[in-house]
Amino acid sequence: MEKINQYIAGVVGIYLFVVIFLYSLAGKRRNKEPSAKNRDDKTMKRSVNGGECQSEKTGDTDFIIVGAGVAGAALAHTLAKDGRRVHVIERDLSEPDRIVGELLQPGGYLKLIELGLEDCVNEIDAEKVFGYALFKDGKKTTVAYPLEDFHADVAGRGFHNGRFVQRLRQKAASHPNVRLEQGTVTSLVEENGIVKGVQYKTKSGEELTAYAPLTIVCDGCSSNLRRSLCSSQVEVPSCFVGLVLNCQLPYPNHGHVIVADPSPILFYPISSTEVRCLVDVPGTKVPSIANGEMAHYLKSVVAPQIPPELYDVFIAGVDKGNIRVMQNRIMPAAPQPTPGALLIGDAFNMRHPLTGGGMTVALSDIVVLRDLLRPLGDLNDASELCKYLESFYTLRKPLASTINTLALTLYKVFCASPDEARKEMRQACFDYLSLGGICSTGPVALLSGLNPRPLSLVCHFFGVAVYGVGRLVLPYPSPYRVWIGVRVISVASGILFPIIKAEGVRQMFFPVTVPAYYRAPPVAY
């Protein structure tokens, strides 16, 4: 009987949602054009060693790429394959050691295939991931990626981030058109508002200046160059506390999400024998690792909410003591088009890492940028090139905004709250995914990057909200439950619409109305 009531609630909820959504959509079609931001021209940077930096010959390089992480290394190989001469400058070429960037969604793997880089997940002991297991208050359910229409090799991949990055770097460096160098970029070299290249210090401490028609900055979440290329502010809603556990998960080849208090806990495989555990801790202040506060927090607050199958190995992981902490950063894409330079990757746009969408967005951006650059022969007219590449910011929006919005909305919904309406929204989300069919494959297709349609995201998100209303008012409504139902819709709107506004309603839902969408290569090329 309970299952029948759930399905009735779902049908009623979807019907109400369609009415509510169409009504709300009609009132939100007006959009403001982003105001232009003025930039002060910066003088060319000079070293203190004799007043001038040593410089490379101009014309030897088509692109300078700052950073050789996932985005930088993949982009270097992609551009080099198209016959471009690429100079990559990376601060540290040793293997990175990070606790995120370890889960590549199926949509990201498809982009790897499109870029010819799919072999970079081989020989690193990567594990295939086929979906998620969700746990809440002793209940559990599984949701699978909708992979029926794809080749058998298409799936998510869990791996050590450093191993994957090193494979990408090796692939890029093996191409004769790529020069991969270790060095620290200290500043952009600008002249009359046009970026001409970069100033950097080599591993030996020598100061050099490199020049190229286009400098692409992808130096990660802690970029020191983004200020002059975008206007976004970085928000830090929480921190991830990371552990590596030597175990097998209850559901092999699945990510595990525990809807816990105060916020979610993640488990997913990163090798054939290791599992990454990430505990989300809201806020920027976390218990100290050095004095044992973190271990006590993990054992007393987190461990009781861990599934019994993982409890002992979690405690053993805490006792082992290799606990890592990393801030989770959010930064909407807010480009400030600059002649001679472009910003991509985490330096440009970040979302909460709960859904593991960062690499998918970065690889998708590389595909878009590659396709835009292919028709260009001469890159030396910086102003015309900048105007043409404004289309990049619109063409990337559907997929990037879908993943960004879903990541932040899911995080907000899954975080615990004393508010009764938010509690109902949280429970409705878990129950909605548990229904199976389109109610599970739809959201997972969005999360995995297989369905880059923002409108589908809005429909499913409000489908969850209205399903929650159906649960409240059926079969016996009361004034209080109806009131909570109304507040559920209000809470859902309060979560979703500000995120969509930050992403840009027009570019996200109506990109064909943006003039840059149709921008063609300059005729001079």
Secondary structure, 3 states (H helix, E strand, C coil): CHHHHHHHHHHHHHHHHHHHHHHHHHCCCCCCCCCCCCCCCCCCCCCCCCCCCEECCCCCCCEEEECCCHHHHHHHHHHHHCCCCEEEEECCCCCCCCCCCCEECHHHHHHHHHHCCHHHHCCCCCEEECEEEEEECCEEEEEECCCCCCCCCCCEEECCHHHHHHHHHHHHHCCCCEEEEEEEEEEEEEECCEEEEEEEEECCCCEEEEECCEEEECCCCCCCCHHHCECCCCEEEEEEEEEEEECCCCCCCCEEEECCCCCCEEEEECCCCEEEEEEEEECCCCCCCCCCHHHHHHHHHHHHHCCHHHHHHHHHHHHHCCCEEEEEEEECCCECCECCEEECHHHCCECCHHHCCHHHHHHHHHHHHHHHHCCCCCCCCHHHHHHHHHHHHHHCHHHHHHHHHHHHHHHHHHCCCCCHHHHHHHHHHHHHHHCCCHHHHHHHHHHCCCCCCHHHHHHHHHHHHHHHHHHHHCCCCCHHHHHHHHHHHHHHHHHHHHHHHHHCHHHHHCHHHCHHHHCCCCCCC
